[in-house]
Amino acid sequence: MSGYLRRLASTGAAYTAASIFSKLIAVALLPVYTRFLSPADYGAAEVMFAAVVAISIVIRLGVVEALLRFYYKTDEVPAKVVATSFSALFWAGTVSAIALMPFAAQISDLLLGETETGLARIAIAGLWVLTLSEYLLTIFRLDERAKAFFTVTMLSVILTIPTTLVLVVGFDLGAEGLLLGSYATGAVIVCGLIVYHRKRLSLVPDVPLLRRMMRFGLPTMPAELSLYSLSFIDRIIIARSLGLAEAGLYSLAIKVAQSVNVLVRGFQLAFPPLAYSIRDDDEAARAYSAVVTWFVVIMSFVITGIWLTAPWIIRIFAAPEYFGAVDAVGPVAAGTALYALYMVLLVVLGRTGRTEFNFPATLAGVGSNIGLNLLLVPVWGIVGAAVSLVASYMVVLVLMYAFTQRLFPVAYEWGRLLKVIGSTAVLIAIGEVFVPDDGIAWLAVRLLLIAALPVALHITGFFSPEEQRYVKMIARPKELARKIQEARVQEKADTEQEGVRAQGLSEVYEVEQMNEDMRN
């Protein structure tokens, strides 16, 4: 079991390292963007970014999700799966961008309540970039080329940052500069990778294979769209009911909560290939349970840190007119963490092939999200949107849990999970109710509350005897390093013996990978 956790940690760490760097740069640039962009401009750009992601989900038609599954099937040829999926996404992205371009003004008016034709046209062009970058990222994850992923992510950041700064600060292009800087440099990276991998790609699909992939992947598209809508509809409702300035504040809250998103993204990239590669169902169920427990521990620590330090973070990195975003940061961070747990349940459904159960759960979440936003946003503003996000994800998780337990039962460690969640909630409540949100002294008190989480877990009896030994080993770095090295050697031997790479995780292609999310 520990071997799977180490493997998940090693691949996830590489993806997370790349994401951490890009997110740190994004946060470091907030003082610039929030002083050269009004909250309304920032809100308009973020709504458009989110719209591009939503439309990209539709035109992908579940092909990326099918790629993750079919690449590992013993009765399919991995090379044909790669070539066919690329051809489908290339033509879907190209045709969609061309078809939408004449309706740029109408799209802008629908999403923003204002006619920003130039902004909408840049976003439509970005649709092609994001669609293909998602594909390239996914296939390179299958090759487990984490080092190359990190390299190309850094290249993307190095190109994007100065380009965006020149457009936003130098040419004063506002929201258009923010989108153009992201998607123009992304297009360069995507085109370069297409040329680099041209021998693996094709513009002509294997039609019978594509049909099989669509039968698997297409039912996931409505579910994925409805799930993403949970983090998209709220911004449209805020923009249309409270104005683009409030949408900008809510978008800043999402940006500050990116520390959670970094871990979630690393987990999202690393977990499906690992989870699908475990052949034995009983072993898979035990692995899924262990992954959930420890991921919740890590996420709880990060959420506590973000929630309690958000006032100081926003004061440092944003202009004063953006401080109103602080109240939504904590709930948004918690909602993002719930999405990661949904990924576990989604993989369980993918393992059984019963992907049609995704949509009822996510549709119920969307319905709850719309209703709660319409009810709470006029009363609580952006805090109402954040609370609606958390509640909606909870609806999705409850339904997905009910579906998956019928198809593929997993014995989750509910007692330990309740100890983690309870300890986290108590510490956050103490900080929010009893500790002021201004001044260095009170920041120190909140930091002590964050550091108290492991102590609270120890007091509640969360750690097993074996885990307690590992915790104590932290005080002995040399011994810990030796144990890690021994574990890596054993993992390598187990991997070679079990033939994990025979499932398609090829070492042949020294591929470069790019960041899937041009927003950051």
Contacts in CASP RR format, 6 or more apart in sequence:
PFRMAT RR
TARGET T0000
AUTHOR 0000-0000-0000
METHOD contacts of the structure
MODEL  1
MSGYLRRLASTGAAYTAASIFSKLIAVALLPVYTRFLSPADYGAAEVMFA
AVVAISIVIRLGVVEALLRFYYKTDEVPAKVVATSFSALFWAGTVSAIAL
MPFAAQISDLLLGETETGLARIAIAGLWVLTLSEYLLTIFRLDERAKAFF
TVTMLSVILTIPTTLVLVVGFDLGAEGLLLGSYATGAVIVCGLIVYHRKR
LSLVPDVPLLRRMMRFGLPTMPAELSLYSLSFIDRIIIARSLGLAEAGLY
SLAIKVAQSVNVLVRGFQLAFPPLAYSIRDDDEAARAYSAVVTWFVVIMS
FVITGIWLTAPWIIRIFAAPEYFGAVDAVGPVAAGTALYALYMVLLVVLG
RTGRTEFNFPATLAGVGSNIGLNLLLVPVWGIVGAAVSLVASYMVVLVLM
YAFTQRLFPVAYEWGRLLKVIGSTAVLIAIGEVFVPDDGIAWLAVRLLLI
AALPVALHITGFFSPEEQRYVKMIARPKELARKIQEARVQEKADTEQEGV
RAQGLSEVYEVEQMNEDMRN
1 283 0 8 1.000
1 286 0 8 1.000
1 287 0 8 1.000
1 290 0 8 1.000
2 487 0 8 1.000
3 487 0 8 1.000
3 490 0 8 1.000
3 491 0 8 1.000
3 494 0 8 1.000
4 274 0 8 1.000
4 278 0 8 1.000
4 287 0 8 1.000
4 290 0 8 1.000
4 291 0 8 1.000
5 287 0 8 1.000
5 290 0 8 1.000
5 291 0 8 1.000
5 294 0 8 1.000
6 487 0 8 1.000
6 488 0 8 1.000
6 491 0 8 1.000
7 274 0 8 1.000
7 491 0 8 1.000
7 495 0 8 1.000
8 267 0 8 1.000
8 270 0 8 1.000
8 271 0 8 1.000
8 274 0 8 1.000
8 291 0 8 1.000
10 146 0 8 1.000
11 144 0 8 1.000
11 146 0 8 1.000
11 269 0 8 1.000
11 270 0 8 1.000
11 273 0 8 1.000
11 274 0 8 1.000
12 146 0 8 1.000
12 266 0 8 1.000
12 267 0 8 1.000
12 269 0 8 1.000
12 270 0 8 1.000
14 146 0 8 1.000
14 147 0 8 1.000
14 149 0 8 1.000
14 150 0 8 1.000
15 141 0 8 1.000
15 146 0 8 1.000
15 149 0 8 1.000
15 265 0 8 1.000
15 266 0 8 1.000
15 269 0 8 1.000
15 270 0 8 1.000
16 262 0 8 1.000
16 263 0 8 1.000
16 265 0 8 1.000
16 266 0 8 1.000
17 150 0 8 1.000
18 149 0 8 1.000
18 150 0 8 1.000
18 153 0 8 1.000
18 154 0 8 1.000
18 515 0 8 1.000
19 153 0 8 1.000
19 261 0 8 1.000
19 262 0 8 1.000
19 265 0 8 1.000
19 266 0 8 1.000
19 515 0 8 1.000
19 520 0 8 1.000
20 262 0 8 1.000
21 153 0 8 1.000
21 154 0 8 1.000
21 157 0 8 1.000
22 153 0 8 1.000
22 156 0 8 1.000
22 157 0 8 1.000
22 515 0 8 1.000
22 520 0 8 1.000
23 258 0 8 1.000
23 259 0 8 1.000
23 261 0 8 1.000
23 262 0 8 1.000
23 520 0 8 1.000
25 157 0 8 1.000
25 161 0 8 1.000
26 255 0 8 1.000
26 258 0 8 1.000
26 520 0 8 1.000
27 255 0 8 1.000
27 256 0 8 1.000
27 258 0 8 1.000
27 317 0 8 1.000
28 317 0 8 1.000
29 161 0 8 1.000
29 164 0 8 1.000
29 165 0 8 1.000
30 252 0 8 1.000
30 255 0 8 1.000
30 317 0 8 1.000
30 318 0 8 1.000
31 316 0 8 1.000
31 317 0 8 1.000
31 318 0 8 1.000
31 319 0 8 1.000
32 165 0 8 1.000
32 168 0 8 1.000
32 169 0 8 1.000
33 42 0 8 1.000
33 168 0 8 1.000
33 178 0 8 1.000
34 42 0 8 1.000
34 252 0 8 1.000
34 317 0 8 1.000
34 318 0 8 1.000
34 319 0 8 1.000
34 321 0 8 1.000
34 322 0 8 1.000
35 319 0 8 1.000
36 168 0 8 1.000
36 169 0 8 1.000
36 172 0 8 1.000
36 174 0 8 1.000
37 45 0 8 1.000
37 168 0 8 1.000
37 174 0 8 1.000
37 175 0 8 1.000
37 178 0 8 1.000
38 245 0 8 1.000
39 244 0 8 1.000
39 245 0 8 1.000
39 246 0 8 1.000
39 248 0 8 1.000
39 249 0 8 1.000
39 252 0 8 1.000
39 321 0 8 1.000
39 322 0 8 1.000
40 243 0 8 1.000
40 244 0 8 1.000
40 245 0 8 1.000
40 247 0 8 1.000
40 248 0 8 1.000
41 174 0 8 1.000
41 175 0 8 1.000
41 178 0 8 1.000
41 244 0 8 1.000
42 175 0 8 1.000
42 178 0 8 1.000
42 248 0 8 1.000
42 251 0 8 1.000
42 252 0 8 1.000
43 175 0 8 1.000
43 235 0 8 1.000
43 239 0 8 1.000
43 244 0 8 1.000
43 245 0 8 1.000
43 247 0 8 1.000
43 248 0 8 1.000
43 250 0 8 1.000
43 251 0 8 1.000
44 112 0 8 1.000
44 114 0 8 1.000
44 116 0 8 1.000
44 119 0 8 1.000
44 175 0 8 1.000
44 239 0 8 1.000
44 244 0 8 1.000
44 247 0 8 1.000
45 119 0 8 1.000
45 174 0 8 1.000
45 175 0 8 1.000
45 178 0 8 1.000
45 179 0 8 1.000
46 235 0 8 1.000
46 247 0 8 1.000
46 248 0 8 1.000
46 251 0 8 1.000
46 254 0 8 1.000
46 519 0 8 1.000
47 111 0 8 1.000
47 112 0 8 1.000
47 235 0 8 1.000
47 236 0 8 1.000
47 239 0 8 1.000
47 244 0 8 1.000
47 247 0 8 1.000
47 251 0 8 1.000
48 111 0 8 1.000
48 112 0 8 1.000
48 119 0 8 1.000
48 120 0 8 1.000
48 122 0 8 1.000
48 123 0 8 1.000
48 175 0 8 1.000
48 179 0 8 1.000
49 123 0 8 1.000
49 179 0 8 1.000
49 182 0 8 1.000
49 518 0 8 1.000
49 519 0 8 1.000
50 231 0 8 1.000
50 232 0 8 1.000
50 235 0 8 1.000
51 107 0 8 1.000
51 111 0 8 1.000
51 123 0 8 1.000
51 232 0 8 1.000
52 123 0 8 1.000
52 126 0 8 1.000
52 127 0 8 1.000
52 130 0 8 1.000
53 130 0 8 1.000
53 228 0 8 1.000
53 232 0 8 1.000
53 519 0 8 1.000
54 225 0 8 1.000
54 228 0 8 1.000
54 229 0 8 1.000
54 232 0 8 1.000
55 96 0 8 1.000
55 100 0 8 1.000
55 127 0 8 1.000
56 127 0 8 1.000
56 130 0 8 1.000
56 131 0 8 1.000
56 134 0 8 1.000
57 221 0 8 1.000
57 224 0 8 1.000
57 225 0 8 1.000
57 228 0 8 1.000
58 221 0 8 1.000
58 225 0 8 1.000
59 92 0 8 1.000
59 93 0 8 1.000
59 96 0 8 1.000
59 127 0 8 1.000
59 131 0 8 1.000
60 89 0 8 1.000
60 92 0 8 1.000
60 131 0 8 1.000
60 134 0 8 1.000
60 221 0 8 1.000
61 88 0 8 1.000
61 92 0 8 1.000
61 214 0 8 1.000
61 217 0 8 1.000
61 218 0 8 1.000
61 221 0 8 1.000
62 214 0 8 1.000
62 217 0 8 1.000
62 218 0 8 1.000
62 220 0 8 1.000
62 221 0 8 1.000
62 224 0 8 1.000
63 85 0 8 1.000
63 88 0 8 1.000
63 89 0 8 1.000
63 92 0 8 1.000
63 135 0 8 1.000
63 213 0 8 1.000
63 214 0 8 1.000
63 217 0 8 1.000
64 85 0 8 1.000
64 89 0 8 1.000
64 134 0 8 1.000
64 135 0 8 1.000
64 138 0 8 1.000
65 216 0 8 1.000
65 217 0 8 1.000
65 220 0 8 1.000
65 221 0 8 1.000
65 224 0 8 1.000
65 355 0 8 1.000
66 85 0 8 1.000
66 213 0 8 1.000
66 214 0 8 1.000
66 216 0 8 1.000
66 217 0 8 1.000
66 220 0 8 1.000
67 81 0 8 1.000
67 82 0 8 1.000
67 85 0 8 1.000
67 135 0 8 1.000
67 138 0 8 1.000
67 139 0 8 1.000
67 142 0 8 1.000
67 213 0 8 1.000
68 138 0 8 1.000
68 142 0 8 1.000
68 272 0 8 1.000
68 273 0 8 1.000
68 276 0 8 1.000
69 216 0 8 1.000
69 276 0 8 1.000
69 350 0 8 1.000
69 353 0 8 1.000
70 76 0 8 1.000
70 81 0 8 1.000
70 209 0 8 1.000
70 212 0 8 1.000
70 213 0 8 1.000
70 216 0 8 1.000
71 78 0 8 1.000
71 81 0 8 1.000
71 82 0 8 1.000
71 142 0 8 1.000
71 504 0 8 1.000
72 273 0 8 1.000
72 276 0 8 1.000
72 277 0 8 1.000
72 503 0 8 1.000
72 504 0 8 1.000
74 503 0 8 1.000
76 209 0 8 1.000
78 142 0 8 1.000
78 504 0 8 1.000
78 506 0 8 1.000
79 200 0 8 1.000
80 206 0 8 1.000
80 209 0 8 1.000
81 209 0 8 1.000
81 213 0 8 1.000
82 139 0 8 1.000
82 200 0 8 1.000
82 201 0 8 1.000
83 200 0 8 1.000
83 201 0 8 1.000
83 202 0 8 1.000
83 205 0 8 1.000
83 206 0 8 1.000
84 202 0 8 1.000
84 205 0 8 1.000
84 206 0 8 1.000
84 209 0 8 1.000
84 210 0 8 1.000
84 213 0 8 1.000
85 135 0 8 1.000
85 139 0 8 1.000
85 213 0 8 1.000
86 135 0 8 1.000
86 139 0 8 1.000
86 200 0 8 1.000
86 201 0 8 1.000
86 202 0 8 1.000
87 201 0 8 1.000
87 202 0 8 1.000
87 203 0 8 1.000
87 204 0 8 1.000
87 205 0 8 1.000
88 205 0 8 1.000
88 210 0 8 1.000
89 131 0 8 1.000
89 132 0 8 1.000
89 135 0 8 1.000
90 132 0 8 1.000
90 203 0 8 1.000
91 203 0 8 1.000
92 131 0 8 1.000
93 127 0 8 1.000
93 128 0 8 1.000
93 131 0 8 1.000
93 132 0 8 1.000
94 128 0 8 1.000
96 127 0 8 1.000
96 128 0 8 1.000
96 131 0 8 1.000
97 124 0 8 1.000
97 125 0 8 1.000
97 126 0 8 1.000
97 127 0 8 1.000
97 128 0 8 1.000
100 107 0 8 1.000
100 124 0 8 1.000
100 127 0 8 1.000
101 121 0 8 1.000
101 124 0 8 1.000
101 125 0 8 1.000
104 117 0 8 1.000
104 118 0 8 1.000
104 120 0 8 1.000
104 121 0 8 1.000
104 124 0 8 1.000
105 115 0 8 1.000
105 117 0 8 1.000
105 120 0 8 1.000
107 120 0 8 1.000
107 123 0 8 1.000
107 124 0 8 1.000
108 114 0 8 1.000
108 115 0 8 1.000
108 116 0 8 1.000
108 117 0 8 1.000
108 118 0 8 1.000
108 119 0 8 1.000
108 120 0 8 1.000
109 115 0 8 1.000
111 120 0 8 1.000
111 236 0 8 1.000
111 239 0 8 1.000
112 239 0 8 1.000
112 244 0 8 1.000
113 239 0 8 1.000
113 240 0 8 1.000
114 244 0 8 1.000
116 175 0 8 1.000
118 176 0 8 1.000
119 175 0 8 1.000
119 176 0 8 1.000
119 179 0 8 1.000
122 176 0 8 1.000
122 177 0 8 1.000
122 179 0 8 1.000
122 180 0 8 1.000
122 183 0 8 1.000
123 179 0 8 1.000
123 183 0 8 1.000
125 183 0 8 1.000
125 187 0 8 1.000
126 179 0 8 1.000
126 183 0 8 1.000
126 187 0 8 1.000
126 518 0 8 1.000
128 187 0 8 1.000
129 183 0 8 1.000
129 186 0 8 1.000
129 187 0 8 1.000
129 190 0 8 1.000
129 518 0 8 1.000
130 183 0 8 1.000
130 516 0 8 1.000
130 517 0 8 1.000
130 518 0 8 1.000
132 190 0 8 1.000
132 194 0 8 1.000
133 186 0 8 1.000
133 189 0 8 1.000
133 190 0 8 1.000
133 514 0 8 1.000
133 515 0 8 1.000
133 516 0 8 1.000
133 518 0 8 1.000
134 516 0 8 1.000
136 190 0 8 1.000
136 193 0 8 1.000
136 194 0 8 1.000
136 197 0 8 1.000
136 513 0 8 1.000
136 514 0 8 1.000
137 149 0 8 1.000
137 269 0 8 1.000
137 513 0 8 1.000
137 514 0 8 1.000
137 515 0 8 1.000
137 516 0 8 1.000
138 516 0 8 1.000
139 200 0 8 1.000
140 148 0 8 1.000
140 149 0 8 1.000
140 511 0 8 1.000
140 512 0 8 1.000
140 513 0 8 1.000
141 149 0 8 1.000
141 269 0 8 1.000
141 270 0 8 1.000
141 273 0 8 1.000
141 513 0 8 1.000
142 273 0 8 1.000
142 504 0 8 1.000
142 505 0 8 1.000
143 505 0 8 1.000
143 506 0 8 1.000
143 509 0 8 1.000
143 511 0 8 1.000
144 273 0 8 1.000
144 505 0 8 1.000
145 509 0 8 1.000
145 510 0 8 1.000
145 511 0 8 1.000
145 513 0 8 1.000
148 510 0 8 1.000
148 511 0 8 1.000
148 512 0 8 1.000
148 513 0 8 1.000
149 513 0 8 1.000
150 513 0 8 1.000
151 512 0 8 1.000
151 513 0 8 1.000
152 189 0 8 1.000
152 193 0 8 1.000
152 512 0 8 1.000
152 513 0 8 1.000
152 514 0 8 1.000
152 515 0 8 1.000
153 513 0 8 1.000
153 514 0 8 1.000
153 515 0 8 1.000
155 189 0 8 1.000
155 512 0 8 1.000
155 514 0 8 1.000
156 185 0 8 1.000
156 186 0 8 1.000
156 189 0 8 1.000
156 514 0 8 1.000
156 515 0 8 1.000
157 515 0 8 1.000
159 185 0 8 1.000
159 186 0 8 1.000
159 188 0 8 1.000
159 189 0 8 1.000
160 181 0 8 1.000
160 182 0 8 1.000
160 185 0 8 1.000
160 186 0 8 1.000
160 518 0 8 1.000
163 181 0 8 1.000
163 184 0 8 1.000
163 185 0 8 1.000
164 177 0 8 1.000
164 178 0 8 1.000
164 180 0 8 1.000
164 181 0 8 1.000
164 182 0 8 1.000
167 173 0 8 1.000
167 174 0 8 1.000
167 176 0 8 1.000
167 177 0 8 1.000
167 178 0 8 1.000
167 180 0 8 1.000
167 181 0 8 1.000
168 174 0 8 1.000
168 177 0 8 1.000
168 178 0 8 1.000
171 177 0 8 1.000
173 180 0 8 1.000
182 518 0 8 1.000
182 519 0 8 1.000
183 518 0 8 1.000
186 514 0 8 1.000
186 518 0 8 1.000
189 514 0 8 1.000
190 514 0 8 1.000
193 511 0 8 1.000
193 512 0 8 1.000
193 514 0 8 1.000
194 201 0 8 1.000
196 511 0 8 1.000
196 512 0 8 1.000
197 509 0 8 1.000
197 511 0 8 1.000
200 509 0 8 1.000
216 353 0 8 1.000
216 355 0 8 1.000
217 355 0 8 1.000
219 355 0 8 1.000
219 356 0 8 1.000
219 358 0 8 1.000
219 359 0 8 1.000
220 355 0 8 1.000
220 358 0 8 1.000
222 358 0 8 1.000
222 359 0 8 1.000
222 362 0 8 1.000
222 363 0 8 1.000
223 355 0 8 1.000
223 358 0 8 1.000
223 359 0 8 1.000
223 361 0 8 1.000
223 362 0 8 1.000
223 363 0 8 1.000
224 358 0 8 1.000
224 362 0 8 1.000
226 359 0 8 1.000
226 362 0 8 1.000
226 363 0 8 1.000
226 365 0 8 1.000
226 366 0 8 1.000
227 339 0 8 1.000
227 342 0 8 1.000
227 362 0 8 1.000
227 366 0 8 1.000
227 396 0 8 1.000
229 366 0 8 1.000
229 369 0 8 1.000
230 365 0 8 1.000
230 366 0 8 1.000
230 369 0 8 1.000
230 389 0 8 1.000
230 392 0 8 1.000
230 393 0 8 1.000
230 396 0 8 1.000
231 254 0 8 1.000
231 389 0 8 1.000
233 366 0 8 1.000
233 369 0 8 1.000
233 370 0 8 1.000
233 373 0 8 1.000
234 250 0 8 1.000
234 369 0 8 1.000
234 373 0 8 1.000
234 377 0 8 1.000
234 385 0 8 1.000
234 388 0 8 1.000
234 389 0 8 1.000
235 247 0 8 1.000
235 250 0 8 1.000
235 251 0 8 1.000
235 385 0 8 1.000
237 370 0 8 1.000
237 373 0 8 1.000
237 374 0 8 1.000
237 377 0 8 1.000
237 385 0 8 1.000
238 246 0 8 1.000
238 247 0 8 1.000
238 250 0 8 1.000
238 377 0 8 1.000
238 381 0 8 1.000
238 382 0 8 1.000
238 385 0 8 1.000
239 246 0 8 1.000
239 247 0 8 1.000
241 377 0 8 1.000
241 378 0 8 1.000
242 377 0 8 1.000
242 381 0 8 1.000
242 382 0 8 1.000
246 381 0 8 1.000
246 382 0 8 1.000
248 322 0 8 1.000
248 325 0 8 1.000
249 322 0 8 1.000
249 324 0 8 1.000
249 325 0 8 1.000
249 328 0 8 1.000
249 382 0 8 1.000
250 325 0 8 1.000
250 328 0 8 1.000
250 382 0 8 1.000
250 385 0 8 1.000
250 386 0 8 1.000
252 314 0 8 1.000
252 318 0 8 1.000
252 322 0 8 1.000
252 325 0 8 1.000
253 325 0 8 1.000
253 326 0 8 1.000
253 327 0 8 1.000
253 328 0 8 1.000
253 329 0 8 1.000
253 330 0 8 1.000
253 332 0 8 1.000
253 382 0 8 1.000
253 386 0 8 1.000
254 332 0 8 1.000
256 306 0 8 1.000
256 310 0 8 1.000
256 313 0 8 1.000
256 314 0 8 1.000
256 317 0 8 1.000
256 325 0 8 1.000
256 329 0 8 1.000
257 306 0 8 1.000
257 329 0 8 1.000
257 330 0 8 1.000
257 332 0 8 1.000
257 333 0 8 1.000
257 336 0 8 1.000
258 520 0 8 1.000
259 302 0 8 1.000
259 306 0 8 1.000
259 333 0 8 1.000
260 299 0 8 1.000
260 302 0 8 1.000
260 303 0 8 1.000
260 306 0 8 1.000
260 333 0 8 1.000
260 336 0 8 1.000
260 337 0 8 1.000
261 336 0 8 1.000
263 298 0 8 1.000
263 299 0 8 1.000
263 302 0 8 1.000
263 340 0 8 1.000
264 299 0 8 1.000
264 336 0 8 1.000
264 337 0 8 1.000
264 339 0 8 1.000
264 340 0 8 1.000
265 517 0 8 1.000
267 295 0 8 1.000
267 340 0 8 1.000
267 343 0 8 1.000
268 340 0 8 1.000
268 343 0 8 1.000
271 291 0 8 1.000
271 343 0 8 1.000
271 344 0 8 1.000
271 347 0 8 1.000
272 343 0 8 1.000
272 347 0 8 1.000
273 505 0 8 1.000
275 284 0 8 1.000
275 287 0 8 1.000
275 288 0 8 1.000
275 347 0 8 1.000
275 351 0 8 1.000
276 347 0 8 1.000
276 350 0 8 1.000
276 351 0 8 1.000
277 500 0 8 1.000
277 503 0 8 1.000
277 505 0 8 1.000
278 284 0 8 1.000
278 287 0 8 1.000
281 408 0 8 1.000
284 351 0 8 1.000
285 408 0 8 1.000
285 409 0 8 1.000
285 410 0 8 1.000
285 411 0 8 1.000
286 411 0 8 1.000
288 344 0 8 1.000
288 347 0 8 1.000
288 348 0 8 1.000
288 410 0 8 1.000
289 410 0 8 1.000
289 411 0 8 1.000
289 412 0 8 1.000
289 413 0 8 1.000
291 344 0 8 1.000
292 341 0 8 1.000
292 344 0 8 1.000
292 412 0 8 1.000
292 413 0 8 1.000
292 417 0 8 1.000
293 412 0 8 1.000
293 413 0 8 1.000
293 416 0 8 1.000
293 417 0 8 1.000
293 420 0 8 1.000
295 340 0 8 1.000
295 341 0 8 1.000
296 341 0 8 1.000
296 417 0 8 1.000
296 420 0 8 1.000
296 421 0 8 1.000
297 420 0 8 1.000
297 457 0 8 1.000
299 337 0 8 1.000
299 340 0 8 1.000
300 420 0 8 1.000
300 421 0 8 1.000
300 423 0 8 1.000
300 424 0 8 1.000
300 453 0 8 1.000
301 450 0 8 1.000
301 453 0 8 1.000
301 454 0 8 1.000
302 333 0 8 1.000
302 337 0 8 1.000
303 330 0 8 1.000
303 333 0 8 1.000
303 334 0 8 1.000
303 337 0 8 1.000
303 424 0 8 1.000
303 428 0 8 1.000
304 424 0 8 1.000
304 427 0 8 1.000
304 428 0 8 1.000
304 449 0 8 1.000
304 450 0 8 1.000
304 453 0 8 1.000
305 450 0 8 1.000
306 313 0 8 1.000
306 329 0 8 1.000
306 330 0 8 1.000
306 333 0 8 1.000
307 329 0 8 1.000
307 330 0 8 1.000
307 333 0 8 1.000
307 334 0 8 1.000
307 428 0 8 1.000
307 432 0 8 1.000
308 427 0 8 1.000
308 428 0 8 1.000
308 431 0 8 1.000
308 432 0 8 1.000
308 435 0 8 1.000
308 446 0 8 1.000
308 447 0 8 1.000
308 449 0 8 1.000
308 450 0 8 1.000
309 443 0 8 1.000
309 446 0 8 1.000
309 447 0 8 1.000
309 450 0 8 1.000
310 326 0 8 1.000
310 329 0 8 1.000
310 330 0 8 1.000
311 326 0 8 1.000
311 437 0 8 1.000
311 438 0 8 1.000
312 437 0 8 1.000
312 443 0 8 1.000
313 329 0 8 1.000
314 322 0 8 1.000
314 323 0 8 1.000
314 324 0 8 1.000
314 325 0 8 1.000
314 326 0 8 1.000
314 329 0 8 1.000
315 323 0 8 1.000
318 325 0 8 1.000
324 382 0 8 1.000
325 382 0 8 1.000
326 437 0 8 1.000
327 382 0 8 1.000
327 383 0 8 1.000
327 386 0 8 1.000
328 382 0 8 1.000
328 383 0 8 1.000
328 384 0 8 1.000
328 385 0 8 1.000
328 386 0 8 1.000
330 386 0 8 1.000
331 383 0 8 1.000
331 386 0 8 1.000
331 387 0 8 1.000
331 389 0 8 1.000
331 390 0 8 1.000
332 386 0 8 1.000
332 389 0 8 1.000
334 390 0 8 1.000
335 389 0 8 1.000
335 390 0 8 1.000
335 393 0 8 1.000
338 390 0 8 1.000
338 393 0 8 1.000
338 394 0 8 1.000
338 396 0 8 1.000
338 397 0 8 1.000
339 393 0 8 1.000
341 397 0 8 1.000
342 393 0 8 1.000
342 396 0 8 1.000
342 397 0 8 1.000
342 400 0 8 1.000
345 397 0 8 1.000
345 400 0 8 1.000
345 401 0 8 1.000
345 403 0 8 1.000
345 404 0 8 1.000
346 358 0 8 1.000
346 400 0 8 1.000
348 404 0 8 1.000
348 407 0 8 1.000
348 408 0 8 1.000
348 410 0 8 1.000
349 355 0 8 1.000
349 357 0 8 1.000
349 358 0 8 1.000
349 400 0 8 1.000
349 403 0 8 1.000
349 404 0 8 1.000
349 407 0 8 1.000
349 408 0 8 1.000
351 408 0 8 1.000
352 407 0 8 1.000
352 408 0 8 1.000
354 403 0 8 1.000
354 407 0 8 1.000
357 400 0 8 1.000
357 403 0 8 1.000
357 404 0 8 1.000
357 407 0 8 1.000
358 400 0 8 1.000
360 399 0 8 1.000
360 403 0 8 1.000
361 395 0 8 1.000
361 396 0 8 1.000
361 399 0 8 1.000
361 400 0 8 1.000
361 403 0 8 1.000
362 396 0 8 1.000
364 395 0 8 1.000
364 396 0 8 1.000
364 399 0 8 1.000
365 392 0 8 1.000
365 393 0 8 1.000
365 395 0 8 1.000
365 396 0 8 1.000
366 392 0 8 1.000
367 392 0 8 1.000
368 388 0 8 1.000
368 391 0 8 1.000
368 392 0 8 1.000
368 395 0 8 1.000
369 388 0 8 1.000
369 389 0 8 1.000
369 391 0 8 1.000
369 392 0 8 1.000
371 388 0 8 1.000
372 384 0 8 1.000
372 387 0 8 1.000
372 388 0 8 1.000
372 391 0 8 1.000
372 392 0 8 1.000
373 384 0 8 1.000
373 385 0 8 1.000
373 388 0 8 1.000
376 383 0 8 1.000
376 384 0 8 1.000
376 385 0 8 1.000
376 387 0 8 1.000
376 388 0 8 1.000
377 384 0 8 1.000
377 385 0 8 1.000
377 388 0 8 1.000
380 387 0 8 1.000
404 410 0 8 1.000
416 462 0 8 1.000
419 457 0 8 1.000
419 460 0 8 1.000
419 461 0 8 1.000
419 462 0 8 1.000
420 457 0 8 1.000
420 462 0 8 1.000
423 453 0 8 1.000
423 456 0 8 1.000
423 457 0 8 1.000
423 460 0 8 1.000
423 462 0 8 1.000
424 453 0 8 1.000
426 456 0 8 1.000
427 449 0 8 1.000
427 450 0 8 1.000
427 452 0 8 1.000
427 453 0 8 1.000
427 456 0 8 1.000
430 449 0 8 1.000
431 445 0 8 1.000
431 446 0 8 1.000
431 449 0 8 1.000
435 442 0 8 1.000
435 445 0 8 1.000
435 446 0 8 1.000
435 449 0 8 1.000
436 442 0 8 1.000
454 471 0 8 1.000
457 463 0 8 1.000
463 471 0 8 1.000
473 479 0 8 1.000
473 480 0 8 1.000
473 483 0 8 1.000
474 480 0 8 1.000
495 501 0 8 1.000
501 507 0 8 1.000
END
